[in-house]
Amino acid sequence: LTGLAAGTYTVNLRLLDWNDEPLPSAQGNAITLTRLQLAESNTPAAVTLWQTGEPVTNAWPTYRYRATIPVTTPPGQTVTLVGPDGQPFSPIVGSDALRLFMVDYDWPSGVYELDRNGSPTGVQFEVANFDWNFTPPGMDHVLNANFNDEVMLLGYDLPTRRIESGSDGIPLVLYWQSLNRIENNYIIFDRLLDETQQPWGGYDRLPRETYPTYLWVPGEVIADGFAVPVDPAAPDGIYTIDIGLYPQSDTQAVPLPLLQDGLPSGKNSVRLGPLKIGRSPAQSQAAADIDPQTPLRLDLGDPPVIRLLGYDLTPATDSGTMSVTLYWESLAPTPVDWSIFVHLRDQAGNIVAQKDGPAGGGPTVYPTSLWDAGEVIIDEIVMSLPDDPALDQYTLVVGLYNLADFSRLTVPDSPNNEIILTTWPPS
């Protein structure tokens, strides 16, 4: 109340949005809290710094992000702040005798001094701002998933993708970035889903459990590590983790939309994984149980990571299709989810029929990055044949490639890294 003349006053409350525009209320833009009577004026005689409702006399106050700094001054004088690098800061609001400054995220830490009419006053204080990170770190998986032009999920670390049955949680680190000032407090949902999209774990949470999104500053990068809970009854199998955000104030929990090139993508979450809980799916067997029609034992990779033990070939049917069953043995872990290509080529080398898909794509898709050494995985591929009676002119070729860049897993003595199985039909 310093600097006010004697008289009757009302104390009003206004709420402002990020653009300093008043939020409407039932009473208009301001709510009257109380009325008071000042018996006499109290004109400040000097520039005074205030903290927690009291003038600062001999203490050295310290302020952080979003702290409000009241300064009173004799009427008719201009007051600014000078930062540690000489940068001036103006008040956000004020009257003839009162100025209010607010510490923003871009205020550098250090000693600040009040200037009156362009001259130092000797009134100083310290800003110890938070050490925000604006540089994305290295991460195992890069996503850059844009949620409503407000929050970007830069990527994630999933330290392990093999979880024992009965595990308490799956370690996960998410890397978020705020794209602008965020007015809402968004809740993160994470769902552990099986291949039928049935949830078997996860929970809704604040980032870092205690860091609401409305406190994030534009461009800030937030590393958010936690463990995704796993339902003790979760069956063995292949899972993914579904990640998204919704406003805490939204009673219906409507997730934020994902944008692609600035337009809605039709999605509101991203899938992380896959990962394996417990035992392998049905198409995985022990090597001792495998007896292919045509044995091969051909190692792929340098060093070898996968072995083609052999294959079965089923003749063409009346529907014009053929079936080839491949028997893959895992020799060592691989970080790549390899895909299979099956080509039927004519004598000129032209592809006349083909079938592509993930290796391990049986009744349950079992990606190669989750195969354990010693497992044998059975892949049955059904392919349509060309409408041509001269089938003895065709060659059946298979191989493995990385869908991310279409590079092929190396095959010994094959410049094109492919395996010629047979001519069709077999001679």
The 8 nearest C-alpha neighbors of each residue, nearest first, counted from 0:
[[1, 3, 2, 41, 97, 37, 4, 40],
 [2, 0, 41, 3, 42, 43, 71, 96],
 [1, 3, 42, 41, 96, 43, 0, 4],
 [4, 2, 40, 1, 0, 41, 5, 42],
 [5, 3, 40, 6, 39, 2, 41, 37],
 [4, 6, 39, 40, 37, 38, 3, 7],
 [7, 5, 37, 36, 4, 38, 8, 39],
 [6, 8, 36, 35, 37, 9, 5, 34],
 [9, 7, 35, 34, 36, 6, 10, 37],
 [8, 10, 34, 33, 35, 11, 31, 7],
 [9, 11, 33, 32, 31, 34, 8, 12],
 [12, 10, 31, 30, 32, 29, 9, 13],
 [11, 13, 30, 29, 31, 32, 14, 10],
 [14, 12, 29, 28, 21, 15, 30, 11],
 [13, 15, 22, 21, 12, 16, 29, 28],
 [16, 14, 21, 19, 20, 22, 13, 17],
 [15, 17, 19, 18, 20, 21, 22, 14],
 [18, 16, 19, 15, 20, 182, 180, 181],
 [17, 19, 16, 20, 15, 21, 180, 22],
 [20, 18, 15, 16, 17, 21, 14, 22],
 [19, 21, 15, 18, 16, 22, 17, 14],
 [22, 20, 15, 14, 28, 23, 19, 13],
 [21, 23, 14, 15, 28, 20, 24, 16],
 [24, 22, 28, 27, 21, 25, 29, 26],
 [23, 25, 27, 26, 28, 22, 29, 30],
 [24, 26, 27, 23, 28, 30, 29, 22],
 [27, 25, 24, 30, 29, 28, 23, 31],
 [28, 26, 24, 25, 29, 23, 30, 22],
 [27, 29, 23, 24, 21, 22, 13, 26],
 [30, 28, 13, 12, 27, 11, 26, 31],
 [29, 31, 12, 11, 26, 32, 13, 28],
 [32, 30, 11, 10, 33, 12, 29, 9],
 [31, 33, 10, 11, 30, 12, 34, 9],
 [34, 32, 10, 9, 31, 35, 11, 8],
 [35, 33, 9, 8, 10, 36, 32, 7],
 [34, 36, 8, 7, 9, 37, 33, 10],
 [35, 37, 7, 6, 8, 38, 34, 5],
 [38, 36, 5, 6, 39, 7, 35, 40],
 [37, 39, 5, 36, 6, 40, 4, 7],
 [40, 38, 5, 37, 4, 41, 6, 3],
 [39, 41, 4, 5, 3, 42, 2, 38],
 [42, 40, 2, 1, 3, 43, 39, 4],
 [41, 43, 2, 40, 1, 44, 73, 3],
 [44, 42, 73, 45, 2, 72, 1, 41],
 [43, 45, 73, 42, 72, 46, 47, 41],
 [46, 44, 43, 72, 47, 73, 71, 42],
 [45, 47, 72, 71, 48, 70, 73, 44],
 [46, 48, 71, 70, 45, 72, 54, 49],
 [49, 47, 70, 55, 54, 69, 71, 46],
 [48, 50, 54, 69, 55, 53, 70, 52],
 [49, 51, 52, 53, 54, 55, 68, 48],
 [52, 50, 53, 49, 54, 55, 68, 69],
 [51, 53, 50, 49, 54, 69, 55, 48],
 [52, 54, 49, 50, 51, 55, 48, 56],
 [55, 53, 49, 48, 56, 50, 47, 52],
 [54, 56, 49, 48, 58, 57, 53, 50],
 [57, 55, 58, 54, 48, 47, 59, 49],
 [56, 58, 55, 59, 60, 54, 122, 123],
 [59, 57, 60, 56, 55, 124, 61, 54],
 [58, 60, 124, 61, 57, 125, 123, 55],
 [61, 59, 124, 58, 125, 62, 50, 55],
 [60, 62, 125, 126, 124, 127, 59, 63],
 [61, 63, 126, 66, 127, 125, 60, 64],
 [64, 62, 128, 127, 66, 126, 65, 102],
 [63, 65, 102, 103, 66, 104, 128, 129],
 [66, 64, 102, 101, 103, 67, 63, 104],
 [65, 67, 102, 64, 63, 101, 62, 68],
 [66, 68, 101, 100, 65, 69, 99, 102],
 [67, 69, 100, 99, 101, 66, 70, 49],
 [70, 68, 99, 49, 98, 48, 100, 67],
 [69, 71, 48, 98, 47, 97, 49, 99],
 [72, 70, 97, 47, 96, 46, 98, 43],
 [71, 73, 46, 96, 45, 43, 74, 97],
 [74, 72, 43, 44, 96, 45, 76, 75],
 [75, 73, 96, 95, 76, 72, 2, 42],
 [74, 76, 95, 73, 77, 96, 72, 116],
 [75, 77, 74, 116, 73, 78, 115, 72],
 [78, 76, 116, 115, 79, 75, 117, 114],
 [77, 79, 115, 114, 116, 76, 113, 80],
 [80, 78, 114, 89, 113, 88, 87, 81],
 [81, 79, 113, 88, 87, 112, 114, 82],
 [80, 82, 87, 112, 85, 86, 111, 88],
 [81, 83, 111, 86, 85, 84, 87, 80],
 [82, 84, 110, 109, 85, 111, 81, 86],
 [85, 83, 82, 86, 81, 107, 109, 87],
 [84, 86, 82, 81, 83, 87, 111, 80],
 [85, 87, 82, 81, 84, 88, 83, 80],
 [88, 86, 81, 80, 82, 85, 79, 89],
 [89, 87, 80, 79, 81, 86, 90, 82],
 [88, 90, 79, 91, 80, 87, 100, 78],
 [91, 89, 100, 99, 92, 98, 88, 93],
 [90, 92, 100, 99, 89, 101, 93, 98],
 [93, 91, 90, 99, 98, 94, 100, 97],
 [92, 94, 98, 97, 99, 90, 95, 91],
 [95, 93, 97, 96, 98, 92, 74, 99],
 [94, 96, 74, 97, 75, 93, 76, 73],
 [95, 97, 72, 74, 2, 71, 94, 73],
 [98, 96, 71, 94, 93, 70, 95, 72],
 [97, 99, 93, 70, 69, 90, 92, 71],
 [100, 98, 69, 90, 92, 68, 93, 91],
 [99, 101, 90, 68, 91, 67, 69, 98],
 [102, 100, 67, 66, 65, 68, 103, 99],
 [103, 101, 65, 64, 66, 63, 106, 67],
 [104, 102, 64, 105, 106, 65, 101, 66],
 [103, 105, 106, 64, 216, 102, 128, 65],
 [106, 104, 103, 107, 102, 128, 64, 216],
 [105, 107, 104, 103, 102, 108, 128, 126],
 [108, 106, 105, 109, 128, 126, 83, 82],
 [107, 109, 127, 126, 128, 106, 110, 125],
 [108, 110, 126, 83, 125, 107, 127, 111],
 [109, 111, 125, 83, 124, 126, 82, 123],
 [112, 110, 82, 124, 123, 81, 83, 125],
 [113, 111, 123, 81, 122, 80, 114, 121],
 [112, 114, 80, 122, 120, 79, 119, 81],
 [115, 113, 119, 118, 79, 78, 117, 120],
 [116, 114, 78, 118, 117, 77, 120, 119],
 [115, 117, 77, 118, 76, 78, 114, 79],
 [118, 116, 115, 114, 119, 77, 78, 79],
 [117, 119, 114, 115, 116, 120, 113, 78],
 [120, 118, 114, 121, 113, 115, 117, 112],
 [121, 119, 122, 114, 113, 115, 118, 112],
 [120, 122, 119, 123, 112, 113, 114, 118],
 [123, 121, 120, 113, 112, 124, 48, 47],
 [122, 124, 112, 111, 121, 113, 110, 125],
 [125, 123, 60, 111, 59, 110, 61, 112],
 [124, 126, 110, 61, 109, 111, 60, 127],
 [125, 127, 62, 108, 109, 61, 128, 63],
 [128, 126, 108, 63, 62, 125, 109, 61],
 [129, 127, 63, 108, 126, 64, 130, 107],
 [128, 130, 131, 127, 64, 63, 104, 108],
 [131, 129, 128, 132, 127, 108, 104, 133],
 [132, 130, 129, 219, 133, 220, 216, 104],
 [131, 133, 220, 219, 134, 130, 221, 135],
 [132, 134, 219, 220, 218, 131, 135, 176],
 [133, 135, 132, 136, 220, 219, 218, 131],
 [136, 134, 220, 133, 137, 153, 174, 132],
 [137, 135, 138, 134, 174, 220, 222, 133],
 [136, 138, 135, 139, 141, 140, 154, 156],
 [137, 139, 140, 156, 155, 136, 154, 141],
 [138, 140, 156, 155, 141, 137, 157, 154],
 [139, 141, 154, 155, 138, 156, 142, 157],
 [140, 142, 154, 153, 143, 138, 155, 139],
 [143, 141, 154, 153, 144, 140, 152, 155],
 [144, 142, 153, 152, 151, 145, 141, 154],
 [143, 145, 152, 142, 151, 146, 153, 257],
 [146, 144, 151, 258, 257, 148, 147, 150],
 [145, 147, 257, 150, 148, 256, 151, 255],
 [146, 148, 149, 256, 257, 258, 255, 145],
 [149, 147, 146, 145, 150, 178, 258, 151],
 [150, 148, 178, 147, 146, 179, 177, 181],
 [151, 149, 177, 146, 178, 176, 148, 145],
 [150, 152, 145, 176, 144, 175, 153, 146],
 [153, 151, 175, 144, 143, 154, 174, 176],
 [152, 154, 143, 142, 174, 175, 151, 141],
 [155, 153, 141, 142, 140, 174, 152, 173],
 [154, 156, 173, 140, 172, 174, 138, 139],
 [155, 157, 172, 139, 171, 158, 138, 140],
 [156, 158, 171, 159, 170, 155, 172, 160],
 [159, 157, 156, 170, 160, 171, 172, 139],
 [160, 158, 157, 161, 162, 170, 169, 274],
 [159, 161, 274, 275, 162, 157, 158, 273],
 [162, 160, 275, 159, 274, 276, 163, 369],
 [163, 161, 276, 275, 277, 160, 164, 166],
 [162, 164, 277, 276, 166, 165, 161, 278],
 [163, 165, 277, 166, 276, 162, 235, 233],
 [164, 166, 231, 163, 167, 232, 229, 230],
 [167, 165, 164, 168, 163, 229, 162, 231],
 [168, 166, 229, 228, 165, 169, 231, 230],
 [167, 169, 228, 227, 226, 229, 166, 170],
 [168, 170, 227, 226, 171, 228, 229, 167],
 [171, 169, 226, 225, 168, 227, 157, 158],
 [170, 172, 157, 225, 224, 226, 156, 169],
 [173, 171, 224, 156, 223, 155, 225, 174],
 [174, 172, 155, 223, 222, 154, 224, 175],
 [173, 175, 222, 153, 154, 221, 155, 152],
 [176, 174, 152, 221, 220, 151, 153, 173],
 [175, 177, 220, 151, 219, 150, 218, 221],
 [176, 178, 150, 218, 217, 179, 219, 149],
 [177, 179, 149, 150, 217, 218, 176, 148],
 [180, 178, 217, 177, 149, 181, 218, 216],
 [179, 181, 217, 216, 182, 178, 215, 177],
 [182, 180, 213, 183, 179, 212, 149, 215],
 [181, 183, 213, 180, 184, 17, 212, 16],
 [184, 182, 213, 181, 185, 246, 212, 247],
 [183, 185, 212, 213, 211, 247, 246, 186],
 [186, 184, 246, 245, 247, 244, 183, 212],
 [185, 187, 205, 244, 245, 204, 247, 246],
 [188, 186, 244, 204, 203, 243, 205, 185],
 [187, 189, 203, 243, 242, 244, 202, 186],
 [188, 190, 242, 201, 241, 202, 240, 203],
 [189, 191, 201, 241, 240, 200, 192, 198],
 [190, 192, 240, 200, 199, 198, 201, 239],
 [193, 191, 198, 196, 197, 239, 238, 199],
 [192, 194, 238, 196, 195, 197, 237, 198],
 [193, 195, 196, 238, 192, 237, 197, 363],
 [194, 196, 197, 193, 192, 198, 238, 363],
 [197, 195, 192, 193, 194, 198, 191, 238],
 [196, 198, 192, 195, 193, 199, 194, 191],
 [199, 197, 192, 191, 200, 190, 196, 193],
 [200, 198, 230, 191, 233, 192, 229, 197],
 [199, 201, 229, 191, 230, 228, 198, 190],
 [202, 200, 190, 228, 189, 227, 191, 229],
 [201, 203, 189, 188, 204, 190, 200, 228],
 [204, 202, 188, 187, 186, 189, 201, 205],
 [203, 205, 187, 186, 208, 202, 206, 188],
 [204, 206, 208, 186, 209, 187, 207, 211],
 [207, 205, 208, 210, 223, 209, 211, 204],
 [206, 208, 223, 209, 210, 205, 224, 225],
 [207, 209, 205, 206, 204, 210, 211, 223],
 [210, 208, 207, 205, 211, 206, 204, 212],
 [209, 211, 206, 207, 208, 205, 212, 214],
 [212, 210, 213, 184, 214, 205, 209, 206],
 [211, 213, 184, 215, 214, 185, 181, 210],
 [212, 214, 181, 182, 184, 215, 211, 183],
 [215, 213, 212, 211, 216, 210, 181, 180],
 [216, 214, 212, 213, 177, 219, 217, 181],
 [215, 217, 219, 180, 218, 214, 104, 177],
 [218, 216, 179, 177, 180, 219, 178, 215],
 [217, 219, 177, 178, 133, 176, 216, 220],
 [218, 220, 133, 176, 216, 217, 177, 132],
 [221, 219, 176, 133, 132, 175, 135, 218],
 [220, 222, 175, 174, 223, 176, 219, 132],
 [223, 221, 174, 173, 224, 175, 220, 172],
 [222, 224, 173, 207, 172, 221, 174, 206],
 [223, 225, 172, 171, 173, 222, 207, 226],
 [224, 226, 171, 170, 172, 227, 223, 207],
 [227, 225, 170, 169, 168, 171, 228, 224],
 [226, 228, 169, 168, 201, 170, 229, 225],
 [229, 227, 168, 201, 200, 167, 226, 169],
 [230, 228, 200, 168, 167, 231, 199, 227],
 [229, 231, 200, 199, 233, 232, 228, 165],
 [232, 230, 165, 233, 229, 166, 164, 167],
 [231, 233, 230, 234, 165, 199, 229, 164],
 [234, 232, 230, 231, 199, 235, 229, 164],
 [235, 233, 232, 236, 276, 277, 164, 231],
 [236, 234, 277, 276, 278, 233, 164, 279],
 [235, 237, 276, 275, 280, 234, 279, 238],
 [236, 238, 275, 274, 193, 276, 273, 194],
 [239, 237, 193, 274, 192, 273, 275, 194],
 [238, 240, 273, 272, 192, 271, 191, 270],
 [241, 239, 191, 271, 190, 270, 192, 189],
 [240, 242, 270, 190, 189, 269, 268, 271],
 [243, 241, 189, 268, 269, 188, 270, 240],
 [242, 244, 268, 188, 187, 267, 254, 269],
 [245, 243, 187, 254, 186, 255, 185, 188],
 [244, 246, 254, 185, 186, 252, 255, 253],
 [247, 245, 185, 249, 248, 184, 186, 183],
 [246, 248, 249, 185, 184, 186, 245, 252],
 [247, 249, 246, 250, 184, 183, 252, 185],
 [248, 250, 252, 246, 251, 247, 253, 245],
 [249, 251, 252, 248, 247, 253, 246, 245],
 [250, 252, 249, 253, 248, 254, 245, 246],
 [253, 251, 249, 245, 250, 254, 246, 247],
 [252, 254, 251, 245, 255, 249, 246, 250],
 [255, 253, 245, 244, 267, 252, 256, 243],
 [254, 256, 245, 267, 244, 146, 147, 257],
 [257, 255, 267, 147, 146, 266, 254, 258],
 [256, 258, 146, 267, 266, 145, 264, 147],
 [259, 257, 263, 262, 264, 145, 261, 147],
 [258, 260, 262, 261, 264, 263, 257, 145],
 [261, 259, 262, 258, 263, 264, 145, 257],
 [260, 262, 259, 258, 263, 148, 147, 145],
 [261, 263, 258, 259, 260, 264, 257, 147],
 [264, 262, 258, 265, 257, 259, 256, 261],
 [263, 265, 258, 266, 259, 257, 262, 256],
 [264, 266, 263, 267, 257, 256, 258, 262],
 [267, 265, 264, 257, 268, 256, 263, 269],
 [266, 268, 256, 257, 255, 254, 243, 265],
 [269, 267, 243, 242, 266, 241, 257, 270],
 [270, 268, 242, 241, 271, 243, 267, 144],
 [271, 269, 241, 240, 239, 242, 272, 268],
 [272, 270, 240, 239, 273, 241, 269, 242],
 [273, 271, 239, 274, 240, 270, 238, 160],
 [272, 274, 239, 238, 271, 237, 275, 160],
 [275, 273, 160, 272, 238, 237, 161, 239],
 [276, 274, 237, 161, 236, 160, 162, 238],
 [275, 277, 162, 235, 236, 163, 164, 161],
 [278, 276, 164, 235, 163, 162, 275, 236],
 [277, 279, 235, 276, 280, 236, 275, 164],
 [278, 280, 283, 236, 281, 277, 235, 275],
 [281, 279, 282, 236, 283, 363, 278, 365],
 [280, 282, 283, 279, 363, 284, 362, 361],
 [281, 283, 377, 376, 280, 361, 284, 359],
 [284, 282, 376, 375, 281, 280, 279, 374],
 [285, 283, 375, 374, 376, 282, 286, 288],
 [284, 286, 287, 288, 375, 374, 283, 289],
 [285, 287, 288, 289, 375, 284, 374, 373],
 [286, 288, 285, 289, 290, 284, 375, 374],
 [287, 289, 286, 285, 290, 284, 375, 291],
 [288, 290, 286, 287, 291, 285, 284, 326],
 [289, 291, 292, 288, 294, 287, 309, 293],
 [292, 290, 310, 293, 309, 294, 311, 289],
 [293, 291, 311, 310, 294, 290, 309, 312],
 [292, 294, 309, 291, 310, 311, 295, 312],
 [295, 293, 309, 291, 308, 292, 296, 310],
 [294, 296, 309, 308, 297, 307, 293, 310],
 [297, 295, 308, 307, 306, 294, 309, 298],
 [296, 298, 307, 306, 295, 308, 299, 410],
 [299, 297, 306, 303, 305, 307, 296, 300],
 [300, 298, 410, 303, 305, 409, 306, 304],
 [299, 301, 303, 409, 302, 408, 304, 410],
 [302, 300, 303, 409, 299, 304, 408, 410],
 [301, 303, 300, 304, 299, 298, 331, 409],
 [304, 302, 300, 301, 299, 298, 305, 330],
 [303, 305, 331, 330, 300, 329, 299, 302],
 [306, 304, 329, 330, 299, 328, 303, 298],
 [307, 305, 298, 328, 297, 327, 299, 308],
 [306, 308, 327, 297, 296, 309, 326, 328],
 [307, 309, 296, 295, 326, 294, 306, 327],
 [310, 308, 294, 295, 293, 291, 307, 326],
 [309, 311, 325, 324, 291, 293, 326, 292],
 [312, 310, 324, 292, 323, 291, 293, 313],
 [311, 313, 323, 322, 314, 324, 310, 292],
 [312, 314, 322, 321, 323, 315, 311, 324],
 [315, 313, 321, 316, 312, 322, 424, 320],
 [314, 316, 321, 320, 319, 313, 317, 322],
 [315, 317, 318, 319, 320, 314, 321, 313],
 [316, 318, 319, 315, 320, 321, 314, 384],
 [317, 319, 316, 320, 315, 383, 321, 384],
 [320, 318, 317, 316, 384, 383, 315, 321],
 [321, 319, 383, 315, 384, 382, 316, 318],
 [320, 322, 315, 382, 314, 381, 313, 383],
 [323, 321, 381, 313, 380, 312, 382, 324],
 [322, 324, 312, 380, 311, 379, 313, 325],
 [323, 325, 379, 311, 310, 378, 380, 312],
 [326, 324, 310, 378, 377, 309, 379, 327],
 [325, 327, 377, 308, 309, 307, 376, 310],
 [328, 326, 307, 376, 375, 306, 308, 325],
 [327, 329, 375, 306, 374, 305, 330, 376],
 [328, 330, 305, 372, 374, 373, 331, 304],
 [331, 329, 304, 372, 305, 373, 328, 306],
 [330, 332, 304, 372, 329, 333, 371, 305],
 [333, 331, 371, 372, 368, 304, 370, 334],
 [332, 334, 368, 335, 331, 304, 367, 336],
 [335, 333, 368, 336, 332, 367, 369, 337],
 [336, 334, 368, 333, 337, 367, 401, 366],
 [335, 337, 367, 368, 366, 338, 334, 401],
 [338, 336, 401, 400, 335, 358, 399, 367],
 [337, 339, 357, 358, 400, 399, 356, 401],
 [340, 338, 399, 358, 356, 355, 398, 357],
 [339, 341, 355, 397, 398, 354, 399, 342],
 [342, 340, 397, 354, 353, 396, 355, 339],
 [343, 341, 353, 396, 395, 352, 344, 350],
 [342, 344, 395, 352, 394, 350, 351, 353],
 [345, 343, 350, 349, 394, 393, 348, 351],
 [344, 346, 393, 348, 347, 349, 392, 394],
 [345, 347, 348, 392, 393, 344, 349, 394],
 [348, 346, 345, 349, 344, 350, 393, 392],
 [347, 349, 345, 344, 346, 350, 394, 393],
 [350, 348, 344, 345, 347, 351, 346, 343],
 [351, 349, 344, 352, 343, 342, 348, 345],
 [350, 352, 344, 343, 349, 385, 345, 353],
 [353, 351, 343, 350, 342, 384, 385, 383],
 [352, 354, 342, 341, 343, 382, 355, 350],
 [353, 355, 341, 340, 382, 342, 356, 352],
 [356, 354, 340, 339, 341, 353, 338, 357],
 [355, 357, 339, 338, 358, 360, 354, 340],
 [358, 356, 338, 360, 339, 359, 337, 366],
 [359, 357, 338, 360, 339, 337, 366, 356],
 [358, 360, 365, 366, 364, 361, 378, 357],
 [361, 359, 364, 357, 358, 365, 363, 378],
 [360, 362, 363, 364, 359, 378, 282, 379],
 [361, 363, 364, 360, 282, 281, 280, 365],
 [364, 362, 361, 365, 360, 280, 281, 194],
 [365, 363, 360, 361, 359, 366, 362, 357],
 [364, 366, 359, 360, 363, 367, 237, 280],
 [367, 365, 336, 368, 359, 369, 358, 364],
 [366, 368, 336, 370, 369, 337, 358, 365],
 [367, 369, 334, 336, 333, 335, 366, 370],
 [370, 368, 367, 366, 371, 275, 274, 365],
 [371, 369, 367, 368, 329, 372, 332, 374],
 [370, 372, 374, 373, 329, 369, 332, 331],
 [371, 373, 329, 330, 331, 374, 332, 370],
 [372, 374, 329, 330, 371, 328, 375, 286],
 [375, 373, 329, 372, 328, 371, 285, 284],
 [376, 374, 328, 284, 327, 283, 286, 285],
 [375, 377, 283, 327, 282, 326, 328, 359],
 [378, 376, 326, 282, 325, 327, 283, 379],
 [379, 377, 325, 324, 359, 361, 380, 360],
 [378, 380, 324, 323, 325, 377, 381, 322],
 [381, 379, 323, 322, 324, 378, 382, 354],
 [380, 382, 322, 321, 323, 320, 379, 383],
 [383, 381, 320, 321, 354, 322, 384, 380],
 [382, 384, 320, 319, 321, 352, 385, 381],
 [383, 385, 320, 319, 352, 382, 386, 321],
 [386, 384, 387, 351, 352, 383, 319, 390],
 [385, 387, 384, 388, 319, 389, 390, 383],
 [388, 386, 385, 389, 390, 384, 392, 319],
 [387, 389, 390, 386, 391, 385, 392, 384],
 [390, 388, 391, 387, 392, 393, 386, 424],
 [391, 389, 392, 388, 393, 423, 424, 387],
 [390, 392, 423, 389, 424, 393, 422, 425],
 [393, 391, 390, 345, 346, 389, 394, 423],
 [394, 392, 345, 344, 423, 422, 391, 390],
 [395, 393, 422, 344, 343, 423, 421, 396],
 [394, 396, 343, 421, 420, 422, 342, 419],
 [395, 397, 419, 342, 418, 420, 341, 394],
 [398, 396, 341, 418, 340, 417, 342, 419],
 [397, 399, 417, 340, 339, 418, 400, 416],
 [398, 400, 339, 338, 408, 407, 337, 340],
 [401, 399, 407, 338, 406, 337, 405, 408],
 [400, 402, 405, 337, 406, 403, 404, 338],
 [401, 403, 405, 404, 400, 338, 337, 406],
 [404, 402, 401, 405, 406, 400, 335, 336],
 [403, 405, 406, 402, 401, 400, 407, 337],
 [406, 404, 401, 402, 400, 403, 407, 338],
 [407, 405, 401, 400, 404, 408, 402, 403],
 [408, 406, 400, 399, 409, 401, 416, 405],
 [407, 409, 300, 399, 400, 299, 410, 416],
 [408, 410, 300, 416, 299, 407, 411, 301],
 [409, 411, 416, 299, 413, 417, 412, 300],
 [412, 410, 413, 409, 299, 416, 298, 297],
 [413, 411, 410, 414, 416, 415, 409, 417],
 [412, 414, 416, 415, 411, 410, 417, 418],
 [415, 413, 416, 412, 417, 410, 411, 409],
 [414, 416, 413, 417, 410, 407, 409, 418],
 [417, 415, 410, 413, 409, 414, 407, 408],
 [416, 418, 398, 415, 397, 410, 413, 396],
 [417, 419, 397, 396, 398, 420, 416, 410],
 [420, 418, 396, 421, 395, 397, 417, 394],
 [419, 421, 395, 396, 418, 397, 422, 394],
 [422, 420, 395, 394, 419, 425, 423, 396],
 [421, 423, 394, 425, 393, 424, 395, 391],
 [424, 422, 425, 393, 391, 394, 390, 421],
 [423, 425, 391, 422, 390, 426, 314, 393],
 [426, 424, 423, 422, 421, 391, 314, 312],
 [425, 424, 422, 423, 391, 421, 392, 390]]
